[in-house]
Each structure stands twice: as C-alpha cells, then as structure tokens.
Amino acid sequence: MICRFLLSFLEIIDKLCRQGKKRICFNIYMDFLKKNALEDGRMQEKKSIHYNPYEGTNIVLIEKLIKSGVISPEDHIADIGCGAGIFLLYLASRGFYNLSGYEIDQTLYEQGQKNIESFYSKRKDSSNKIELLNVDAVNTEYPSDITCFYLFNTFYDKDTYLSWIKKVYSSWRDNQRKIKIIILFPTVASMGALRECNWLRETGRVIDKSHPCWRCVNFLVYETIDEKDSQIPV
Ligand SMILES: C[S@@+](CC[C@H](N)C(=O)[O-])C[C@H]1O[C@@H](n2cnc3c(N)ncnc32)[C@H](O)[C@@H]1O
C-alpha cells in the first residue's frame, strides 16, 4: 500500500519536472527569437501524407548537438525542411558560417527569408548569409560540398526518405567525402531507410538529459563509409 502511494507521488513529481523542463525549453527558444527579432513559422495542418507539419528544433537540443562535437563551424550544414530557419540562425549566432536550408512550404520559406534579413541587419558581418531554397528536397540536386544534412521530422514515410537519400548518394558519388546525416527524433521510417543503405553507417547518438524527451534518442548520426569501401550501389 505504502509502495503504491510512493509510486503515485513520484509519478506526480516526475510529471511536474517534465512540465517544468518543457516550460524552460520553450522560454529559451522564445528568448532567442525575441533577442533577434525573429518570428517562428506557424504549425500548419498536414497537407499531404508525404510531409509533416512545422515545428522548430529546440535551442537546448541545438546547444547539445554543438557541444557533442558532431558538427563543427567548418561544416557546410544543410537543413532539409528548414521551416522558418531558426535552427540555421541559431547555428549562425554560434559562429557557423556555411549554412543552407531547403523548404517546400512557401509561407515558411518566406518567413525564413524575413528572419535572415532581420538577423543580419543587426550584425556587422553579413558576408556569409544563409542560403534558403524554396524547393521539394526530394527533387533537388545537392551541391557537392555539403558535409552535413540535418533533418527533424521532415518526411513521413520510408519511401520518401529513400527517394531523398538517393539524391544524397548522387551528391556523394560526385565528390566522395565524409557526409554526416543527423536525424532529430528518428522514426521507424527514417531509421528503416538509413539502415537500407550500405554506404552509410551509424556513428553516434546524442541524448540530452535536460530535455523532457531524453528517454528517447534525440539525435541519431549516420556517416558515409570510407572511400576505399565505396564501390557499393545505393
Ligand atoms: C518538423 S519541421 C523542422 C523544421 C526545422 N528543420 C527545424 O528543425 O527547426 C519539418 C519541415 O520539413 C518541411 N518539409 C517536409 N517535406 C519537405 C520536402 N519534401 N522538401 C522540403 N521541405 C519539406 C516542412 O514543411 C517543415 O517545415
């Protein structure tokens, strides 16, 4: 009886802790937007089964990713489904300078462009502005200098991930280099697709225990295999 009571009590504490963490993460995100006069994209209804509604990566998680050393300022990072560009802008505020974003939704893309203008209008050095493209990421050719692809709940199903991965593969074949693919909150669809590619291997997982969802993998990292082993078809 006492054990059951204790369990219920701890459950309530656990719930309160998670709510507190959520609130703090939200406030950190909003502070960054306010400080840089940025506007977030609006969460939209799902228009098609093939792509998900917008939600920005929380800054607490971006910080964790930077501190993990998985990404570095020298990387060319492409945010696949960049929404209003907040992920990229936060990286820019932390010294990353080679950044690009691909977004299918025109309203989010336009908000992203406005955010970039607003962000750089407050800075002396705007020579390395973020490049945004309003395109379907699945039907786009990727420059052969991208070293890191970042995705947060971009595609819905495994087939769409596989179609996108084919584009990454052809960029890699054009210029064989180390490419990282970083997935925030991997799904059965994204993991299923990545695991089918024998030219990619899982190299790491990043978990942030200060985030409310730390019990699941936050970031899953895949990398292209070494060049000497690369005569493998997609
Ligand atoms: C969950 S949001 C992530 C936003 C941003 N990457 C971030 O982490 O802050 C997913 C985004 O992917 C975009 N998206 C979905 N399918 C896409 C596609 N085929 N091409 C480009 N963008 C796509 C959606 O419009 C949405 O903005």
Ligand as a Chemical Component Dictionary entry (heavy atoms), coordinates in Angstrom:
data_LIG
# 
_chem_comp.id                   LIG 
_chem_comp.type                 NON-POLYMER 
_chem_comp.pdbx_formal_charge   0 
_chem_comp.three_letter_code    LIG 
# 
loop_
_chem_comp_atom.comp_id 
_chem_comp_atom.atom_id 
_chem_comp_atom.alt_atom_id 
_chem_comp_atom.type_symbol 
_chem_comp_atom.charge 
_chem_comp_atom.model_Cartn_x 
_chem_comp_atom.model_Cartn_y 
_chem_comp_atom.model_Cartn_z 
_chem_comp_atom.pdbx_ordinal 
LIG C1  C1  C 0  9.439  19.494 -38.149 1  
LIG S1  S1  S 1  9.824  20.767 -39.275 2  
LIG C2  C2  C 0  11.545 21.038 -38.948 3  
LIG C3  C3  C 0  11.987 22.495 -39.101 4  
LIG C4  C4  C 0  13.481 22.777 -38.948 5  
LIG N1  N1  N 0  14.282 21.791 -39.648 6  
LIG C5  C5  C 0  13.909 22.804 -37.519 7  
LIG O1  O1  O 0  14.427 21.773 -37.071 8  
LIG O2  O2  O -1 13.735 23.799 -36.818 9  
LIG C6  C6  C 0  9.798  19.844 -40.809 10 
LIG C7  C7  C 0  9.840  20.766 -42.029 11 
LIG O3  O3  O 0  10.066 19.958 -43.196 12 
LIG C8  C8  C 0  9.408  20.591 -44.289 13 
LIG N2  N2  N 0  9.308  19.612 -45.402 14 
LIG C9  C9  C 0  8.551  18.486 -45.424 15 
LIG N3  N3  N 0  8.706  17.831 -46.597 16 
LIG C10 C10 C 0  9.589  18.556 -47.323 17 
LIG C11 C11 C 0  10.148 18.401 -48.624 18 
LIG N4  N4  N 0  9.817  17.372 -49.420 19 
LIG N5  N5  N 0  11.023 19.337 -49.068 20 
LIG C12 C12 C 0  11.369 20.388 -48.284 21 
LIG N6  N6  N 0  10.851 20.597 -47.050 22 
LIG C13 C13 C 0  9.972  19.688 -46.565 23 
LIG C14 C14 C 0  8.064  21.008 -43.667 24 
LIG O4  O4  O 0  7.404  21.986 -44.437 25 
LIG C15 C15 C 0  8.536  21.528 -42.288 26 
LIG O5  O5  O 0  8.831  22.890 -42.333 27 
# 
loop_
_chem_comp_bond.comp_id 
_chem_comp_bond.atom_id_1 
_chem_comp_bond.atom_id_2 
_chem_comp_bond.value_order 
_chem_comp_bond.pdbx_ordinal 
LIG C1  S1  SING 1  
LIG S1  C2  SING 2  
LIG S1  C6  SING 3  
LIG C2  C3  SING 4  
LIG C3  C4  SING 5  
LIG C4  N1  SING 6  
LIG C4  C5  SING 7  
LIG C5  O1  DOUB 8  
LIG C5  O2  SING 9  
LIG C6  C7  SING 10 
LIG C7  O3  SING 11 
LIG C7  C15 SING 12 
LIG O3  C8  SING 13 
LIG C8  N2  SING 14 
LIG C8  C14 SING 15 
LIG N2  C9  SING 16 
LIG N2  C13 SING 17 
LIG C9  N3  DOUB 18 
LIG N3  C10 SING 19 
LIG C10 C11 SING 20 
LIG C10 C13 DOUB 21 
LIG C11 N4  SING 22 
LIG C11 N5  DOUB 23 
LIG N5  C12 SING 24 
LIG C12 N6  DOUB 25 
LIG N6  C13 SING 26 
LIG C14 O4  SING 27 
LIG C14 C15 SING 28 
LIG C15 O5  SING 29 
# 
